[in-house]
């Protein structure tokens, strides 16, 4: 009887943690979509080129200063962010999976142009074989989000 009770408690705890992780991934993909739209608007309004860099456990925004990309560290909204610990992230550019570095790069993979266009990409966030949440954009800058539960 004790083993059954312990088994039920462990199962409940595991499901509860999994649910929180999935909710954190869902919130993060929604945040990323909103920040991408904001960065796109800023690029257009300020006539500057921006970018999105993605690494294994986080992402951040960049600006083109002269001929060098600089990661935004002092921007109130477009600063670097960490992904939830259990997140499995995958980035596809033009249908090809990109190998993600463990640390931030010196330039972004996704370019957000002052014309409103951006690099076509697909980003997925998932955990432990669960259906992934997707964020994608086409070359015209249209951003779409597909949540694992069909949202």
C-alpha atoms as one frame of an Amber mdcrd trajectory, in Angstrom:
protein
   0.000   0.000   0.000   2.824   2.388   0.878   4.485   1.695  -2.477   1.241
   2.516  -4.320   0.902   5.820  -2.473   4.546   6.713  -3.141   4.103   5.765
  -6.813   1.035   7.983  -7.146   2.804  10.910  -5.462   5.897  10.554  -7.677
   3.728  10.273 -10.797   1.784  13.382  -9.828   4.980  15.311  -9.146   6.482
  14.312 -12.504   3.315  15.285 -14.390   3.125  18.558 -12.480   6.728  19.461
 -13.326   6.201  18.484 -16.975   3.115  20.693 -17.156   4.986  23.658 -15.719
   7.860  23.136 -18.153   5.486  23.011 -21.109   3.725  26.157 -19.881   7.108
  27.896 -19.533   7.990  26.916 -23.126   4.621  28.171 -24.338   5.133  31.506
 -22.570   8.656  31.784 -23.985   7.590  31.186 -27.593   4.832  33.797 -27.153
   7.392  36.227 -25.693   9.778  35.582 -28.579   7.023  36.255 -31.131   6.123
  39.535 -29.415   9.783  40.607 -29.184  10.343  39.747 -32.846   7.372  41.926
 -33.837   8.682  44.727 -31.639  12.194  44.466 -33.099  10.726  44.492 -36.599
   8.808  47.697 -35.823  11.913  49.281 -34.274  14.013  48.351 -37.306  11.492
  50.042 -39.606  10.880  53.146 -37.470  14.553  53.749 -36.673  15.863  52.668
 -40.108  18.391  50.286 -38.617  19.250  46.668 -39.149  18.638  44.315 -36.241
  19.125  40.608 -35.750  18.158  37.691 -33.558  20.834  35.336 -32.280  19.904
  31.964 -30.843  22.137  29.630 -28.862  21.447  26.370 -27.023  19.999  27.864
 -23.853  19.050  31.405 -24.809  18.624  34.131 -27.367  19.319  37.817 -27.817
  18.990  40.703 -30.195  21.747  42.474 -32.096  22.140  45.751 -33.971  24.400
  46.511 -36.881  26.822  49.294 -35.929  28.938  50.180 -38.923  30.021  46.797
 -40.215  29.960  44.998 -36.848  27.089  43.284 -35.088  26.697  44.220 -31.423
  24.538  42.315 -28.989  21.982  44.542 -27.278  22.695  44.509 -23.577  21.344
  47.887 -22.497  17.938  47.711 -24.203  15.057  47.450 -21.740  13.097  44.952
 -23.860  15.461  43.498 -26.463  18.100  42.154 -24.078  19.359  38.566 -23.948
  17.157  35.964 -22.326  17.631  32.416 -21.091  15.378  29.573 -22.167  13.779
  27.271 -19.573  16.279  24.660 -18.394  14.576  21.632 -19.978  14.035  23.334
 -23.346  15.165  21.638 -26.516  15.602  24.303 -29.174  15.989  23.793 -32.918
  16.533  26.474 -35.554  15.985  25.980 -39.281  17.103  28.547 -41.870  15.754
  27.944 -45.371  14.772  24.435 -44.288  18.267  23.511 -43.052  18.829  22.773
 -39.366  21.418  25.079 -37.833  23.905  23.770 -35.276  23.495  25.973 -32.210
  26.470  27.102 -30.167  26.475  26.775 -26.359  27.192  30.513 -25.961  26.100
  33.705 -27.741  27.694  34.284 -31.135  29.289  37.451 -32.461  26.507  37.855
 -35.039  22.853  36.847 -35.361  21.436  34.041 -37.489  18.165  35.874 -38.250
  18.348  39.326 -39.828  15.584  41.896 -39.273  15.864  44.576 -41.940  14.759
  48.196 -41.875  12.538  47.389 -44.881  10.416  45.080 -42.690  11.818  41.933
 -44.268  13.629  39.286 -42.274  15.434  36.001 -42.733  13.004  33.143 -43.233
  13.314  30.759 -40.300  11.553  28.204 -38.142  12.286  27.800 -34.449  10.934
  24.981 -32.298  10.900  24.667 -28.528  10.041  21.326 -26.956  10.823  19.119
 -24.023  11.229  15.340 -23.642   9.541  14.277 -26.861   6.461  16.475 -26.327
   5.041  18.142 -29.441   7.024  21.308 -30.153   5.870  24.903 -30.075   6.847
  26.612 -33.363   7.733  30.150 -34.302   8.334  30.917 -37.951   8.764  33.889
 -40.222   8.902  34.254 -43.961  11.135  36.591 -45.970   8.402  39.242 -46.050
   8.528  39.452 -42.260   5.247  37.696 -41.520   5.561  36.007 -38.143   3.440
  33.010 -37.175   3.282  30.952 -34.038   1.961  27.391 -33.668   1.476  26.153
 -30.140   1.642  22.420 -29.471  -1.965  22.289 -28.289  -3.148  23.727 -31.617
  -3.192  27.389 -30.509
